[in-house]
Amino acid sequence: MVHGSPVRRNVCFYHFDAKQTLKNDPYQAFRSILVQFLHQNRHNEQLIDALSLLMDSTGIGQETASDYDAKQALQFVAEHSPGMFVVVDGVDECAEPHEFLVQVHGIFKDSLKDINTALAEWN
């Protein structure tokens, strides 16, 4: 939440798919979650302005966000949006599942008091 904004419940979803190489990269998941969140909050001028300032100060100005920029932007919105829920399916199909979980913890550790992770593996 950006100061003074009401709490809004945002749900973002990503499904890893080992059969589609473009959908099994950890940073592709972060980009997708960020785009969904931004679309849901496209009318929140304070949030969009704050994120624009962040990108101006940390980004390198390329058309497609670098992995670092995508992670920084997602961490920013997570820290400022207490009503954010992220659902990720198929983590076992991610190209780098351990790296993905390490990055998820890094992104959301400061924004959540408790991180509850449920992983299901199917053999």
DOGUVO-78651 format. One record per residue (C-alpha): residue number from 1; x, y, z; residue in one letter. Coordinates in steps of 0.1 Angstrom, whole numbers, plus 5000, padded with zeros to 4 digits. Example, Ala and Ser with C-alpha at 12.3 -4.5 7.8 and 13.67 -1.06 7.14 Angstrom:
BEGIN
+-----+------+------+------+----+
|   i |   xx |   yy |   zz | aa |
+-----+------+------+------+----+
|   1 | 5123 | 4955 | 5078 |  a |
|   2 | 5137 | 4989 | 5071 |  s |
+-----+------+------+------+----+
END
This chain:
BEGIN
+-----+------+------+------+----+
|   i |   xx |   yy |   zz | aa |
+-----+------+------+------+----+
|   1 | 5000 | 5000 | 5000 |  m |
|   2 | 5013 | 5034 | 4992 |  v |
|   3 | 5005 | 5059 | 5020 |  h |
|   4 | 4968 | 5066 | 5024 |  g |
|   5 | 4956 | 5040 | 4999 |  s |
|   6 | 4931 | 5014 | 5011 |  p |
|   7 | 4942 | 4978 | 5013 |  v |
|   8 | 4934 | 4961 | 4980 |  r |
|   9 | 4935 | 4923 | 4976 |  r |
|  10 | 4956 | 4914 | 4945 |  n |
|  11 | 4959 | 4879 | 4934 |  v |
|  12 | 4987 | 4870 | 4909 |  c |
|  13 | 4992 | 4835 | 4894 |  f |
|  14 | 5020 | 4818 | 4875 |  y |
|  15 | 5023 | 4782 | 4862 |  h |
|  16 | 5057 | 4768 | 4853 |  f |
|  17 | 5056 | 4745 | 4824 |  d |
|  18 | 5086 | 4723 | 4816 |  a |
|  19 | 5073 | 4717 | 4781 |  k |
|  20 | 5075 | 4754 | 4772 |  q |
|  21 | 5111 | 4767 | 4777 |  t |
|  22 | 5099 | 4803 | 4779 |  l |
|  23 | 5076 | 4795 | 4808 |  k |
|  24 | 5101 | 4777 | 4831 |  n |
|  25 | 5125 | 4805 | 4839 |  d |
|  26 | 5123 | 4819 | 4874 |  p |
|  27 | 5126 | 4855 | 4862 |  y |
|  28 | 5099 | 4850 | 4836 |  q |
|  29 | 5076 | 4842 | 4866 |  a |
|  30 | 5086 | 4873 | 4884 |  f |
|  31 | 5079 | 4894 | 4853 |  r |
|  32 | 5045 | 4878 | 4848 |  s |
|  33 | 5035 | 4884 | 4884 |  i |
|  34 | 5047 | 4920 | 4882 |  l |
|  35 | 5027 | 4927 | 4850 |  v |
|  36 | 4995 | 4911 | 4866 |  q |
|  37 | 4999 | 4933 | 4897 |  f |
|  38 | 5005 | 4964 | 4877 |  l |
|  39 | 4975 | 4957 | 4855 |  h |
|  40 | 4953 | 4953 | 4886 |  q |
|  41 | 4966 | 4986 | 4900 |  n |
|  42 | 4969 | 5006 | 4868 |  r |
|  43 | 4947 | 5033 | 4883 |  h |
|  44 | 4968 | 5037 | 4914 |  n |
|  45 | 4988 | 5068 | 4904 |  e |
|  46 | 5008 | 5069 | 4936 |  q |
|  47 | 5021 | 5034 | 4931 |  l |
|  48 | 5028 | 5038 | 4894 |  i |
|  49 | 5047 | 5071 | 4901 |  d |
|  50 | 5067 | 5055 | 4929 |  a |
|  51 | 5076 | 5025 | 4908 |  l |
|  52 | 5085 | 5048 | 4879 |  s |
|  53 | 5109 | 5067 | 4902 |  l |
|  54 | 5124 | 5034 | 4913 |  l |
|  55 | 5130 | 5023 | 4878 |  m |
|  56 | 5145 | 5057 | 4868 |  d |
|  57 | 5170 | 5054 | 4897 |  s |
|  58 | 5179 | 5017 | 4894 |  t |
|  59 | 5170 | 5007 | 4859 |  g |
|  60 | 5192 | 5009 | 4829 |  i |
|  61 | 5165 | 5021 | 4805 |  g |
|  62 | 5161 | 4990 | 4783 |  q |
|  63 | 5127 | 4982 | 4768 |  e |
|  64 | 5125 | 4948 | 4786 |  t |
|  65 | 5133 | 4948 | 4822 |  a |
|  66 | 5165 | 4930 | 4832 |  s |
|  67 | 5162 | 4902 | 4857 |  d |
|  68 | 5175 | 4925 | 4884 |  y |
|  69 | 5150 | 4953 | 4875 |  d |
|  70 | 5121 | 4928 | 4875 |  a |
|  71 | 5131 | 4915 | 4909 |  k |
|  72 | 5136 | 4950 | 4924 |  q |
|  73 | 5102 | 4962 | 4911 |  a |
|  74 | 5084 | 4931 | 4924 |  l |
|  75 | 5101 | 4935 | 4958 |  q |
|  76 | 5090 | 4971 | 4959 |  f |
|  77 | 5053 | 4964 | 4951 |  v |
|  78 | 5053 | 4935 | 4976 |  a |
|  79 | 5066 | 4957 | 5003 |  e |
|  80 | 5040 | 4984 | 4996 |  h |
|  81 | 5010 | 4961 | 4989 |  s |
|  82 | 4999 | 4942 | 5020 |  p |
|  83 | 4969 | 4927 | 5001 |  g |
|  84 | 4991 | 4908 | 4976 |  m |
|  85 | 4986 | 4871 | 4971 |  f |
|  86 | 5009 | 4851 | 4948 |  v |
|  87 | 5000 | 4816 | 4937 |  v |
|  88 | 5027 | 4796 | 4918 |  v |
|  89 | 5020 | 4762 | 4904 |  d |
|  90 | 5045 | 4737 | 4890 |  g |
|  91 | 5076 | 4749 | 4909 |  v |
|  92 | 5090 | 4714 | 4903 |  d |
|  93 | 5088 | 4722 | 4866 |  e |
|  94 | 5109 | 4754 | 4870 |  c |
|  95 | 5143 | 4752 | 4853 |  a |
|  96 | 5159 | 4763 | 4886 |  e |
|  97 | 5134 | 4755 | 4914 |  p |
|  98 | 5159 | 4761 | 4943 |  h |
|  99 | 5170 | 4794 | 4928 |  e |
| 100 | 5133 | 4804 | 4924 |  f |
| 101 | 5125 | 4797 | 4960 |  l |
| 102 | 5157 | 4815 | 4972 |  v |
| 103 | 5146 | 4846 | 4951 |  q |
| 104 | 5110 | 4844 | 4964 |  v |
| 105 | 5122 | 4844 | 4999 |  h |
| 106 | 5144 | 4874 | 4992 |  g |
| 107 | 5116 | 4893 | 4974 |  i |
| 108 | 5089 | 4887 | 5000 |  f |
| 109 | 5109 | 4884 | 5033 |  k |
| 110 | 5105 | 4920 | 5043 |  d |
| 111 | 5069 | 4923 | 5033 |  s |
| 112 | 5055 | 4894 | 5052 |  l |
| 113 | 5056 | 4885 | 5088 |  k |
| 114 | 5051 | 4848 | 5081 |  d |
| 115 | 5059 | 4831 | 5049 |  i |
| 116 | 5039 | 4799 | 5046 |  n |
| 117 | 5051 | 4777 | 5018 |  t |
| 118 | 5033 | 4746 | 5007 |  a |
| 119 | 5050 | 4725 | 4981 |  l |
| 120 | 5035 | 4694 | 4966 |  a |
| 121 | 5055 | 4670 | 4945 |  e |
| 122 | 5040 | 4644 | 4923 |  w |
| 123 | 5060 | 4614 | 4913 |  n |
+-----+------+------+------+----+
END
